[in-house]
Amino acid sequence: MKKYLLMLCAVAVLAGCAATDKKEAGPAFFPALPQPPKLQFLLSITTESDIGGGSSSGLKDWLIGQRRGSKQIARPQDVGSTKGKIYVLDRTFKKVLVVDLAKKSLSYIQDEREGALADPMGLWVTADGAKYVADTVRKQVLVYDQEDKFVRAYGEKEQFERPMDVAVHGKRIYVVDFTKSALVVLDADSGKTVQTIGDSGPQELQFNRPTHVTVDRSGNVYVNDSFNYRIQKFDPTGKHVKNYGYQGDTLGGFARPKGVAVDERGLVYAVDAAFENTQIFDPESTDLLLFFGGYGPHRGSMYLPSSLHIDYENVEYFQQFIDKDFKVEYLVYVGNLLGDKKLNVYGFGHWIGAPLPVVERTPVFAVPADKKGDGGKKK
């Protein structure tokens, strides 16, 4: 993965686009030109009009009976996607919103009766369009099919205490339990617990208030171990592999880690709500490669970000926002719990325009000798 480090690490990434005034024209890249950019901020989706739609009746009318207005996202806690659609779990409305990119509309899954949501916190959307929702009040994981119809609920008595997030790979369902400080693994057919990973503590195979989980194509599992300030990686059998990040206020460290995602190369993305950015880590060395976002008035900034999702299927719907000299491979969604820009859409890719001037490169940050390569393990 050294080639990715060479491509991504540069002084300019420290500023990203932070020096760009919000009124300045032109694309917003991370890192900023003349460094070879790896991400372009495309747009923020907050209301139905942001995707080209519009309606006289508002989402708030449907959900909580407030005055009429634009259909909108309020507090995006988690995000998933299928071809043509983005699903947003909204903490204010306590619903799973549906951003239909093809129809240019904003709606929501009409959960009711045995499928009614109480306090949803985590969302996973499978390749075939099934939606899994972790609900902390019901202490269950609810499942909705391709047509958004309720199918079943996982979670027998005392199986979960506070399920915060869920991920699915094959016949395995992975649930992070905030209160138990554990990763609970279920069999999808029977719903029975087949493995419980971790308990409360700072060591490997232990957690301190885990909040988010994701799984890569090979079945490796990544857990945001929030109060231990790290992302723990496990192989498909539950064996601990490595950690990403450590407690600290330098780049590569965490203060308030949240959403986590992994791309097809294995690059590990992690949101930090305190730093208000997203960091990308090398899958092998665990070194920081790049960060983007940041607080401020510049385009592509974040405001108390929480959710994170990678989408390979919907680049075509955002083509009009992509710079002609930049080739986007996939989309990255980051949800902001505060501010007026709710769902940031970035494109990850590479520069295809005229050769950029050669500039002096230096590492993004100096890694302390006692932390480099150990994934932030305590000594």
Sequence and secondary structure as in RCSB ss.txt:
>XXXX:A:sequence
MKKYLLMLCAVAVLAGCAATDKKEAGPAFFPALPQPPKLQFLLSITTESDIGGGSSSGLKDWLIGQRRGSKQIAR
PQDVGSTKGKIYVLDRTFKKVLVVDLAKKSLSYIQDEREGALADPMGLWVTADGAKYVADTVRKQVLVYDQEDKF
VRAYGEKEQFERPMDVAVHGKRIYVVDFTKSALVVLDADSGKTVQTIGDSGPQELQFNRPTHVTVDRSGNVYVND
SFNYRIQKFDPTGKHVKNYGYQGDTLGGFARPKGVAVDERGLVYAVDAAFENTQIFDPESTDLLLFFGGYGPHRG
SMYLPSSLHIDYENVEYFQQFIDKDFKVEYLVYVGNLLGDKKLNVYGFGHWIGAPLPVVERTPVFAVPADKKGDG
GKKK
>XXXX:A:secstr
 HHHHHHH  THHHHTTTTS TT  S EEES TTS  SEEEEEEE BGGGGT   SS HHHHHH       B   
EEEEEEETTEEEEEETTTTEEEEEETTTTEEEE    GGG  SSEEEEEE TTS EEEEETTTTEEEEE TTS E
EEEE  TTT SSEEEEEEETTEEEEEETTTTEEEEEETTT  EEEEE  BSSSTT BSSEEEEEE TT  EEEEE
GGGTEEEEE TTS EEEEE  BSSSTT BSSEEEEEE TT  EEEEETTTTEEEEE TTT  EEEEEE SSSSTT
  SSEEEEEEESS GGGGGGGS TTEEEEEEEEEEESSSS  EEEEEEEEE SS         SS   TTTTTTT
T   
